[in-house]
Amino acid sequence: MIRIVMVLMGVFFMREDTVALTLSSPAFQPSSSIPSQYTCDGANISAPLQWEGAPPKTQSFVIICEDPDVPHSIRPDGMYDHWVLFNIAPTVSGLPENMQSLPQGAVQGVNTSKKLGYTGPCPPDRQHRYFFKIFALDTTLNLPEGATKAEVISAMKEHILEEAELMGVYDRKR
């Protein structure tokens, strides 16, 4: 019994010193509406993102923004990839609004429209959810500019140290 308590206490103290990876934006709160300037109804610029709590062995970050609410009549998989960005240096802790230049070493993948960079929410039918995801990796990815989300996910799957997400919603005025 004493041995079990000591093991549990050790785990508790170890966890207390560990900060989980978190992702946030000064532009919108979790589960709230994404301001129109970050959408097709506005300037269609990228929202600012901030993160903290990266694991010590982080070698790079990946950012993916996706919409899983696309009507299946438009996309059979129901998914639209809005942003794929990888090989973000572990010293970077955020991306500015309307990011004009990539952090050193970072590489853009293509979104569902086959374009590099960010494309904002533009739901065709109703309110959709938009998941901004960050992945802390123990490596950098050996992928070229223009890699797809599927290629990035395949390359990173054995290297994810921790992940976090920020979900916002958007519906166009009709």
Secondary structure, 3 states (H helix, E strand, C coil): CHHHHHHHHHHHHHHHCCCCCEEEECCECCCCECCHHHCCCCCCCCCCEEEECCCCCCCEEEEEEEECCCCCCCCCCCCEEEEEEEEECCCCCEECCCCCCCCCCCEECECCCCCECCCCCCCCCCCEEEEEEEEEECCCCCCCCCCCHHHHHHHHCCCEEEEEEEEEEECCCC
